[in-house]
Structure formats: C-alpha cells, structure tokens
Amino acid sequence: MTYKEIPDITLKMIINAGIIKIGTKVYSSPNNEVIGTLDKEGAITFEIDNKMKTFPFPSGAGRAITKTSINGWKYWRILENGIYNELSYYKEKYKQTESQR
C-alpha cells in the first residue's frame, strides 16, 4: 500500500496568495542543518545524498532527512526579520486571509 498525502492547504496556495515568495529559503529544525528552496509549485528542493532533490510536500522533505514520520509544517522554518517561523505560521496566515474574503 502506498501512502499519498492529500493536503488541505498547500505551499503553492500560500505562494499564490503572496504570503511566501518563490525562491524563499527554508531551514530544517532544530539546527538549520539543511537549507531548501521553494519553487513556484511550493515544492522544496535541497541537496541530499550528494544530489539535488525536489519534494512536493514539506512532510515528505522532512522524512527524507529524518528517516521518520514528521510534520513538515513544524519541521521547516523561514527566517524573516531575524526570527525563524515554522511553515505552520504561514499556513495560519493563509487561513486568516482566506476567512476574511
């Protein structure tokens, strides 16, 4: 049986809403060991095992590093104004923006 993620809100939706920009760097928790980049589809690209790989979802990208099940929305962070915010912070911003429409 293959596991398939079905997200309710995607990074692409957040990017399209202008909350996060294409090309934004994302940092792994807790020590910024891995730095990835977001593309226009909301996928995260970073080097792993000496190869550049792209992951369509934050949790899959986190699992590739930790080798265990992980909440990618909590694992990946963005440095903004000297503060690291989890991707979940931007997901909440998106929800607030959408609820005001």
C-alpha positions as CSV (number, residue, x, y, z in Angstrom):
1,M,0.0,0.0,0.0
2,T,1.4,3.4,-1.0
3,Y,0.9,6.4,1.3
4,K,-0.4,9.5,-0.6
5,E,-0.6,12.9,1.1
6,I,-3.7,14.9,0.4
7,P,-3.1,18.4,1.8
8,D,-5.9,20.8,2.7
9,I,-3.7,23.8,2.2
10,T,-0.5,23.6,0.1
11,L,2.6,25.8,-0.1
12,K,1.6,26.6,-3.6
13,M,-1.7,28.1,-2.4
14,I,0.3,30.2,0.2
15,I,2.8,31.3,-2.5
16,N,-0.1,32.2,-4.9
17,A,-1.7,34.3,-2.2
18,G,1.6,36.3,-1.9
19,I,2.3,35.3,1.7
20,I,5.6,33.5,0.8
21,K,7.7,34.3,-2.3
22,I,9.1,31.8,-4.9
23,G,12.7,31.2,-4.1
24,T,12.3,31.6,-0.3
25,K,14.8,29.6,1.7
26,V,13.5,27.1,4.2
27,Y,15.6,25.8,7.1
28,S,15.3,22.4,8.8
29,S,14.7,22.2,12.6
30,P,16.2,22.3,15.0
31,N,19.7,23.5,13.8
32,N,19.3,24.6,10.2
33,E,21.4,21.7,9.0
34,V,19.6,21.5,5.7
35,I,18.5,24.6,3.6
36,G,16.0,24.2,0.9
37,T,14.4,26.5,-1.6
38,L,10.7,26.8,-2.5
39,D,9.7,26.7,-6.2
40,K,6.6,28.0,-7.9
41,E,4.7,24.8,-7.2
42,G,5.5,25.0,-3.5
43,A,8.0,22.1,-3.6
44,I,11.1,22.1,-1.5
45,T,14.5,21.4,-3.3
46,F,17.7,20.7,-1.4
47,E,20.8,18.5,-1.6
48,I,20.5,15.1,0.0
49,D,22.9,12.2,-0.6
50,N,25.0,14.5,-2.9
51,K,22.1,15.0,-5.2
52,M,19.6,17.9,-5.6
53,K,16.1,16.5,-5.0
54,T,12.7,18.1,-5.0
55,F,9.9,17.2,-2.7
56,P,6.3,18.2,-3.4
57,F,5.3,18.4,0.3
58,P,7.0,19.6,3.5
59,S,6.5,16.4,5.4
60,G,8.0,14.2,2.6
61,A,11.0,16.6,2.5
62,G,11.4,16.3,6.3
63,R,11.1,12.5,6.2
64,A,13.9,12.3,3.6
65,I,16.1,13.9,6.2
66,T,15.0,12.4,9.5
67,K,14.1,9.0,8.1
68,T,11.0,9.0,10.3
69,S,7.4,10.3,10.1
70,I,7.5,14.1,10.7
71,N,5.2,17.1,10.5
72,G,6.8,19.1,7.8
73,W,4.8,22.2,8.6
74,K,6.6,22.2,12.0
75,Y,9.9,20.9,10.8
76,W,10.7,23.6,8.1
77,R,11.1,27.2,9.0
78,I,11.6,30.5,7.2
79,L,13.9,33.2,8.5
80,E,12.0,36.5,8.5
81,N,13.2,39.7,10.2
82,G,15.7,37.7,12.3
83,I,13.0,35.2,13.5
84,Y,12.5,31.6,12.4
85,N,8.8,31.0,11.7
86,E,7.6,27.4,11.1
87,L,5.7,26.9,7.9
88,S,2.6,26.3,10.0
89,Y,2.8,30.1,10.9
90,Y,2.3,30.9,7.2
91,K,-0.4,28.3,6.9
92,E,-2.3,30.1,9.7
93,K,-1.7,33.5,7.9
94,Y,-3.2,32.0,4.8
95,K,-6.3,30.7,6.7
96,Q,-6.8,34.1,8.2
97,T,-6.5,35.8,4.8
98,E,-9.0,33.4,3.3
99,S,-11.5,33.7,6.1
100,Q,-11.6,37.4,5.6
101,R,-12.7,37.0,1.9
